[in-house]
Amino acid sequence: MADGATMTEMVFTPDGNARAFRDALGRFATGVTVVTIAGPEGPMGFTANSFAAVSLDPPLVLWSPAKSSSRYVHYEAAEHYAIHILDEEHGAWLARFGRGGEGFHGLSHEINAEGVPVIHGALARFDCVRHAAHEGGDHLIVVGRVLRAAHREGAPLVFSQGQYGRFTPGL
Ligand SMILES: Cc1cc2nc3c(=O)[nH]c(=O)nc-3n(C[C@H](O)[C@H](O)[C@H](O)COP(=O)(O)O)c2cc1C
């Protein structure tokens, strides 16, 4: 914010205006990931921006699936999973792995050493084994220990205020 500018407040309080809470959260820019597991009927992928780094030693990362998700039971139970960081060219993956999306249909992938489907072309990937799960209100905080990580050169897809776009370095 420029000096002297005032913040137009959209106030959230616990007894109302959940929209203001969501809108305030949306001011935080994130990358976007797709979390994959071997589901009961084949490969499953889940669009998530709740990913965060947790620990370097041991190597731990987290993400948070909503308990209301139709896929929650499978993700809550998964012993192994892979977290893919999306490239700026992967905007179509948000819908593909969101609610009612086509998932892996028509997408080339392989199976890693733990039996998890992994997608080609991600900017980075973390192959994880479940480490811990913590109570997180209407979400579950899933912490994974990273078994292997890979990355390539490229630019991340960035998500903020309900929209995705490119990262522009420098001001
Ligand atoms: C950019 C983006 C990020 C998302 N991040 C999460 C997330 O971190 N956790 C979550 O539970 N759902 C997240 N969602 C929503 C899920 O991808 C999915 O649409 C939702 O869980 C409902 O789908 P389902 O009931 O078919 O599983 C995100 C969606 C988008 C588009």
The ligand as an SDF file (V2000), in Angstrom:
LIG
                    3D

 31 33  0  0  0  0  0  0  0  0999 V2000
   -6.6890  -23.0840   -6.8770 C   0  0  0  0  0  0  0  0  0  0  0  0
   -7.4720  -24.0350   -6.0230 C   0  0  0  0  0  0  0  0  0  0  0  0
   -6.9430  -24.4410   -4.8100 C   0  0  0  0  0  0  0  0  0  0  0  0
   -7.6510  -25.3450   -3.9980 C   0  0  0  0  0  0  0  0  0  0  0  0
   -7.0990  -25.7370   -2.8150 N   0  0  0  0  0  0  0  0  0  0  0  0
   -7.7460  -26.6250   -2.0280 C   0  0  0  0  0  0  0  0  0  0  0  0
   -7.1570  -27.0880   -0.8200 C   0  0  0  0  0  0  0  0  0  0  0  0
   -6.0370  -26.7260   -0.4630 O   0  0  0  0  0  0  0  0  0  0  0  0
   -7.8700  -27.9690   -0.0580 N   0  0  0  0  0  0  0  0  0  0  0  0
   -9.1220  -28.3950   -0.4340 C   0  0  0  0  0  0  0  0  0  0  0  0
   -9.7170  -29.1710    0.2790 O   0  0  0  0  0  0  0  0  0  0  0  0
   -9.6870  -28.0010   -1.5980 N   0  0  0  0  0  0  0  0  0  0  0  0
   -9.0280  -27.1310   -2.3940 C   0  0  0  0  0  0  0  0  0  0  0  0
   -9.5880  -26.7400   -3.5820 N   0  0  0  0  0  0  0  0  0  0  0  0
  -10.8790  -27.3260   -3.9870 C   0  0  0  0  0  0  0  0  0  0  0  0
  -10.7100  -28.7770   -4.4360 C   0  0  0  0  0  0  0  0  0  0  0  0
   -9.8190  -28.8670   -5.5500 O   0  0  0  0  0  0  0  0  0  0  0  0
  -12.0450  -29.4340   -4.8310 C   0  0  0  0  0  0  0  0  0  0  0  0
  -12.6860  -28.6900   -5.8160 O   0  0  0  0  0  0  0  0  0  0  0  0
  -12.9320  -29.5650   -3.6280 C   0  0  0  0  0  0  0  0  0  0  0  0
  -12.2860  -30.3630   -2.6690 O   0  0  0  0  0  0  0  0  0  0  0  0
  -14.2800  -30.2190   -3.9260 C   0  0  0  0  0  0  0  0  0  0  0  0
  -14.1410  -31.2950   -4.7680 O   0  0  0  0  0  0  0  0  0  0  0  0
  -14.7190  -32.7540   -4.4990 P   0  0  0  0  0  0  0  0  0  0  0  0
  -15.8610  -32.6910   -3.5380 O   0  0  0  0  0  0  0  0  0  0  0  0
  -15.1200  -33.2280   -5.8620 O   0  0  0  0  0  0  0  0  0  0  0  0
  -13.5770  -33.5370   -3.9360 O   0  0  0  0  0  0  0  0  0  0  0  0
   -8.9000  -25.8460   -4.4150 C   0  0  0  0  0  0  0  0  0  0  0  0
   -9.4070  -25.4550   -5.6640 C   0  0  0  0  0  0  0  0  0  0  0  0
   -8.7050  -24.5700   -6.4550 C   0  0  0  0  0  0  0  0  0  0  0  0
   -9.2640  -24.1800   -7.7930 C   0  0  0  0  0  0  0  0  0  0  0  0
  1  2  1  0
  2  3  1  0
  2 30  2  0
  3  4  2  0
  4  5  1  0
  4 28  1  0
  5  6  2  0
  6  7  1  0
  6 13  1  0
  7  8  2  0
  7  9  1  0
  9 10  1  0
 10 11  2  0
 10 12  1  0
 12 13  2  0
 13 14  1  0
 14 15  1  0
 14 28  1  0
 15 16  1  0
 16 17  1  0
 16 18  1  0
 18 19  1  0
 18 20  1  0
 20 21  1  0
 20 22  1  0
 22 23  1  0
 23 24  1  0
 24 25  2  0
 24 26  1  0
 24 27  1  0
 28 29  2  0
 29 30  1  0
 30 31  1  0
M  END
$$$$
